[in-house]
Amino acid sequence: MKIGEKIKELRIQKSLTQEELADRAELSKGFISQLERDLTSPSIATLVDILQCLGTNLEEFFTGSSSEQVVFKKTDYFEKYDSELKNEIKWIIPNAQKNMMEPILLTLEPGGSTYPDNPHEGEEFGFVLSGSITLHIGNKTFKAKKGESFYFTASMNHYITASDKSGASLIWVSTPPSF
Protein backbone atom coordinates (compact mmCIF):
# COMPACT_ATOMS: atom_id res chain seq x y z
CA MET A 1 0.00 0.00 0.00
CA LYS A 2 1.27 3.45 -0.90
CA ILE A 3 0.42 5.35 2.25
CA GLY A 4 1.86 8.62 0.95
CA GLU A 5 -0.71 8.86 -1.81
CA LYS A 6 -3.53 8.15 0.64
CA ILE A 7 -2.21 10.76 3.11
CA LYS A 8 -2.05 13.32 0.28
CA GLU A 9 -5.65 12.55 -0.70
CA LEU A 10 -6.82 13.01 2.91
CA ARG A 11 -4.84 16.27 3.22
CA ILE A 12 -6.40 17.66 0.05
CA GLN A 13 -9.89 16.57 1.19
CA LYS A 14 -9.34 18.60 4.37
CA SER A 15 -8.17 21.60 2.29
CA LEU A 16 -4.82 21.66 4.10
CA THR A 17 -1.50 22.63 2.58
CA GLN A 18 1.56 20.51 3.30
CA GLU A 19 2.78 23.32 5.55
CA GLU A 20 -0.49 23.42 7.53
CA LEU A 21 -0.43 19.66 8.04
CA ALA A 22 3.24 19.78 9.02
CA ASP A 23 2.52 22.57 11.53
CA ARG A 24 -0.37 20.68 13.12
CA ALA A 25 1.64 17.46 13.33
CA GLU A 26 4.78 19.33 14.50
CA LEU A 27 6.77 18.04 11.52
CA SER A 28 8.61 19.72 8.67
CA LYS A 29 6.97 20.53 5.35
CA GLY A 30 9.83 18.63 3.67
CA PHE A 31 8.99 15.48 5.63
CA ILE A 32 5.31 15.69 4.61
CA SER A 33 6.37 16.22 0.98
CA GLN A 34 8.67 13.18 1.04
CA LEU A 35 6.04 11.09 2.81
CA GLU A 36 3.38 11.93 0.22
CA ARG A 37 5.77 10.86 -2.55
CA ASP A 38 6.59 7.63 -0.67
CA LEU A 39 10.25 8.65 -0.38
CA THR A 40 10.21 8.11 3.38
CA SER A 41 8.16 6.15 5.89
CA PRO A 42 6.87 7.51 9.20
CA SER A 43 7.17 5.78 12.53
CA ILE A 44 3.88 4.41 13.87
CA ALA A 45 3.74 7.26 16.41
CA THR A 46 4.28 9.87 13.67
CA LEU A 47 1.67 8.22 11.44
CA VAL A 48 -0.83 8.27 14.33
CA ASP A 49 -0.14 12.01 14.85
CA ILE A 50 -0.57 12.77 11.14
CA LEU A 51 -3.78 10.76 10.90
CA GLN A 52 -5.19 12.47 13.99
CA CYS A 53 -4.53 15.84 12.33
CA LEU A 54 -6.37 14.54 9.26
CA GLY A 55 -9.40 13.46 11.30
CA THR A 56 -8.89 9.72 11.16
CA ASN A 57 -7.06 6.90 12.91
CA LEU A 58 -5.00 3.82 12.00
CA GLU A 59 -8.02 1.50 11.77
CA GLU A 60 -10.00 3.79 9.46
CA PHE A 61 -6.91 4.58 7.40
CA PHE A 62 -6.02 0.94 6.69
CA THR A 63 -9.49 -0.64 6.61
CA GLY A 64 -11.61 2.17 5.24
CA SER A 65 -14.19 1.62 7.97
CA SER A 66 -15.33 4.56 10.02
CA SER A 67 -16.78 4.60 13.51
CA GLU A 68 -17.82 8.05 14.65
CA GLN A 69 -16.46 9.14 18.02
CA VAL A 70 -18.95 11.17 20.04
CA VAL A 71 -17.25 11.76 23.40
CA PHE A 72 -13.67 13.02 23.63
CA LYS A 73 -11.38 12.86 26.65
CA LYS A 74 -8.40 15.07 27.49
CA THR A 75 -6.13 12.30 26.23
CA ASP A 76 -7.74 12.71 22.76
CA TYR A 77 -6.88 16.41 22.54
CA PHE A 78 -4.12 17.64 20.26
CA GLU A 79 -2.13 20.47 21.87
CA LYS A 80 0.26 23.08 20.52
CA TYR A 81 2.11 25.74 22.53
CA ASP A 82 3.51 28.86 20.84
CA SER A 83 6.07 30.56 23.10
CA GLU A 84 6.44 33.56 20.75
CA LEU A 85 2.74 34.49 20.93
CA LYS A 86 2.33 33.10 24.47
CA ASN A 87 -0.64 30.90 23.62
CA GLU A 88 -1.71 27.28 23.79
CA ILE A 89 -4.25 25.76 21.43
CA LYS A 90 -6.04 22.52 22.27
CA TRP A 91 -8.03 20.92 19.49
CA ILE A 92 -10.73 19.50 21.75
CA ILE A 93 -12.43 17.63 18.89
CA PRO A 94 -9.34 16.13 17.22
CA ASN A 95 -11.01 15.07 13.98
CA ALA A 96 -12.98 18.29 13.52
CA GLN A 97 -11.29 19.11 10.19
CA LYS A 98 -13.85 16.83 8.55
CA ASN A 99 -16.77 18.59 10.27
CA MET A 100 -18.62 21.82 9.55
CA MET A 101 -17.08 23.54 12.60
CA GLU A 102 -13.88 23.27 14.57
CA PRO A 103 -13.86 24.11 18.29
CA ILE A 104 -10.62 24.79 20.14
CA LEU A 105 -9.71 25.63 23.72
CA LEU A 106 -7.43 28.66 23.53
CA THR A 107 -5.33 29.75 26.50
CA LEU A 108 -3.53 33.08 26.26
CA GLU A 109 -0.90 34.06 28.80
CA PRO A 110 -0.94 37.70 29.99
CA GLY A 111 -0.26 39.78 26.87
CA GLY A 112 -0.58 36.73 24.62
CA SER A 113 -2.26 36.73 21.23
CA THR A 114 -3.28 34.63 18.25
CA TYR A 115 -1.80 34.95 14.80
CA PRO A 116 -3.77 37.38 12.64
CA ASP A 117 -6.21 35.38 10.51
CA ASN A 118 -6.92 36.57 6.97
CA PRO A 119 -10.49 37.02 5.77
CA HIS A 120 -12.15 33.71 4.89
CA GLU A 121 -15.56 32.25 4.34
CA GLY A 122 -17.41 31.33 7.47
CA GLU A 123 -18.13 32.50 10.96
CA GLU A 124 -16.36 32.68 14.31
CA PHE A 125 -17.81 32.18 17.78
CA GLY A 126 -16.11 32.41 21.13
CA PHE A 127 -16.95 32.15 24.83
CA VAL A 128 -14.54 33.59 27.39
CA LEU A 129 -14.00 31.11 30.25
CA SER A 130 -11.58 33.27 32.26
CA GLY A 131 -9.76 36.58 32.03
CA SER A 132 -10.46 39.19 29.38
CA ILE A 133 -9.67 39.61 25.70
CA THR A 134 -9.64 42.21 22.98
CA LEU A 135 -11.01 41.00 19.68
CA HIS A 136 -9.50 42.79 16.69
CA ILE A 137 -11.67 42.70 13.53
CA GLY A 138 -10.40 44.88 10.70
CA ASN A 139 -9.62 48.24 12.36
CA LYS A 140 -12.20 47.81 15.14
CA THR A 141 -11.65 46.35 18.60
CA PHE A 142 -14.13 44.71 20.96
CA LYS A 143 -13.60 43.73 24.59
CA ALA A 144 -15.00 40.58 26.19
CA LYS A 145 -14.49 39.20 29.68
CA LYS A 146 -15.30 36.02 31.59
CA GLY A 147 -18.84 34.84 30.85
CA GLU A 148 -19.19 36.88 27.66
CA SER A 149 -19.22 35.61 24.09
CA PHE A 150 -18.57 36.92 20.58
CA TYR A 151 -19.79 36.05 17.11
CA PHE A 152 -18.82 37.50 13.71
CA THR A 153 -18.42 36.66 10.05
CA ALA A 154 -14.78 36.20 9.14
CA SER A 155 -14.78 38.66 6.23
CA MET A 156 -11.94 40.82 7.66
CA ASN A 157 -8.54 40.20 9.21
CA HIS A 158 -9.04 39.18 12.83
CA TYR A 159 -7.11 38.11 15.93
CA ILE A 160 -7.35 38.08 19.71
CA THR A 161 -5.12 39.57 22.39
CA ALA A 162 -5.32 38.87 26.11
CA SER A 163 -5.20 41.31 28.97
CA ASP A 164 -1.66 42.12 30.09
CA LYS A 165 -2.72 41.37 33.68
CA SER A 166 -4.85 38.25 33.61
CA GLY A 167 -4.44 36.45 30.30
CA ALA A 168 -7.50 34.52 29.13
CA SER A 169 -8.98 31.15 28.36
CA LEU A 170 -11.77 30.70 25.83
CA ILE A 171 -13.63 28.27 23.64
CA TRP A 172 -13.33 29.37 20.01
CA VAL A 173 -15.34 27.77 17.23
CA SER A 174 -14.61 28.39 13.57
CA THR A 175 -16.73 27.34 10.64
CA PRO A 176 -15.54 26.02 8.30
CA PRO A 177 -12.52 24.60 10.16
CA SER A 178 -9.48 26.84 9.86
CA PHE A 179 -7.29 26.31 12.95
Order of alpha helices (4+ residues) and beta strands (2+ residues): alpha-alpha-alpha-alpha-alpha-beta-beta-beta-beta-beta-beta-beta-beta
